[in-house]
C-alpha cells in the first residue's frame, strides 16, 4: 500500500487506503515518502462541516513563509481566504501565494479529500520551526511535559530564539512547575511576537502562573 524508500527512484502511496487507516484523517506525505523539496500532506473528512484546512497563515514564527497549493481530490470544500469565500468542488486547485493570507476550509460534502503542498519562494524548503520540534505533539498529548520540552529544545537548536518554540518552552516549563524558567521564555517569546500575549491569556498551560503579577505584567 505504501512504499517510500530513499534507495529507489520513486515512492508510492495508495492515498485512499492510507487516509482510511490514519487515526486523524491526515497523512503526512512529506514524511511517509521522504519528500525533501516541499511540504505535502493530505486530509480526509468523512462528514460535511468538518475542518479540512485549519485556520492559519504562514507568516508567523511557527512557519517559514510558505506559498501553499490546495487540490480538492475528492468531494468538495468551502475555503475562506482573507475573508473571501471560495467554493471548491472536486478537481479545484487553489494557490495561496501570500504567506500572510489567513485561510481555512471545511468539507461541504461527505468523504472529502484535500491535498496541500507548500514551500517558500525565496529559499530552499526546510522544516518549519513548528515541525523542527519532532515528537512534541505526541509527548504533549501523552502529558509527558519533559519529553515535550526536550523536543522543543531540539527545535531551538535549529531555530535559536524562535518565538514559537520559546512560547512552547514557556508552556512546558509552566506545566513542569518551573515558574522562573517559564516566565523567562515567555518574556522573550512575546517580545518577538506580540500576538502571543493574547494567546497566553487564554492558555490553560499557564494555569499555575495565572495570578502571578509577573505573568500579568508580561501580557500588558
Secondary structure as the mmCIF struct_conf table of DSSP 4:
data_model
#
loop_
_struct_conf.conf_type_id
_struct_conf.id
_struct_conf.beg_label_comp_id
_struct_conf.beg_label_asym_id
_struct_conf.beg_label_seq_id
_struct_conf.end_label_comp_id
_struct_conf.end_label_asym_id
_struct_conf.end_label_seq_id
STRN STRN1 UNK A 2 UNK A 3
TURN_TY1_P TURN_TY1_P1 UNK A 6 UNK A 7
BEND BEND1 UNK A 8 UNK A 9
STRN STRN2 UNK A 12 UNK A 13
HELX_RH_AL_P HELX_RH_AL_P1 UNK A 15 UNK A 21
TURN_TY1_P TURN_TY1_P2 UNK A 23 UNK A 24
BEND BEND2 UNK A 25 UNK A 25
STRN STRN3 UNK A 26 UNK A 27
HELX_RH_AL_P HELX_RH_AL_P2 UNK A 29 UNK A 33
TURN_TY1_P TURN_TY1_P3 UNK A 34 UNK A 34
BEND BEND3 UNK A 37 UNK A 38
STRN STRN4 UNK A 39 UNK A 45
BEND BEND4 UNK A 47 UNK A 47
TURN_TY1_P TURN_TY1_P4 UNK A 48 UNK A 49
STRN STRN5 UNK A 51 UNK A 56
BEND BEND5 UNK A 58 UNK A 60
TURN_TY1_P TURN_TY1_P5 UNK A 61 UNK A 62
BEND BEND6 UNK A 63 UNK A 63
STRN STRN6 UNK A 66 UNK A 74
BEND BEND7 UNK A 75 UNK A 75
STRN STRN7 UNK A 76 UNK A 81
TURN_TY1_P TURN_TY1_P6 UNK A 82 UNK A 83
STRN STRN8 UNK A 84 UNK A 89
TURN_TY1_P TURN_TY1_P7 UNK A 90 UNK A 91
STRN STRN9 UNK A 93 UNK A 96
TURN_TY1_P TURN_TY1_P8 UNK A 99 UNK A 100
STRN STRN10 UNK A 103 UNK A 107
BEND BEND8 UNK A 108 UNK A 111
STRN STRN11 UNK A 112 UNK A 120
BEND BEND9 UNK A 121 UNK A 123
HELX_RH_AL_P HELX_RH_AL_P3 UNK A 129 UNK A 132
BEND BEND10 UNK A 133 UNK A 133
TURN_TY1_P TURN_TY1_P9 UNK A 134 UNK A 135
HELX_RH_AL_P HELX_RH_AL_P4 UNK A 136 UNK A 141
TURN_TY1_P TURN_TY1_P10 UNK A 142 UNK A 143
HELX_RH_AL_P HELX_RH_AL_P5 UNK A 145 UNK A 158
BEND BEND11 UNK A 159 UNK A 159
TURN_TY1_P TURN_TY1_P11 UNK A 160 UNK A 161
HELX_RH_AL_P HELX_RH_AL_P6 UNK A 163 UNK A 175
TURN_TY1_P TURN_TY1_P12 UNK A 176 UNK A 177
HELX_RH_AL_P HELX_RH_AL_P7 UNK A 179 UNK A 192
TURN_TY1_P TURN_TY1_P13 UNK A 194 UNK A 195
HELX_RH_AL_P HELX_RH_AL_P8 UNK A 196 UNK A 202
HELX_RH_3T_P HELX_RH_3T_P1 UNK A 204 UNK A 209
TURN_TY1_P TURN_TY1_P14 UNK A 210 UNK A 211
HELX_RH_AL_P HELX_RH_AL_P9 UNK A 213 UNK A 218
TURN_TY1_P TURN_TY1_P15 UNK A 219 UNK A 219
#
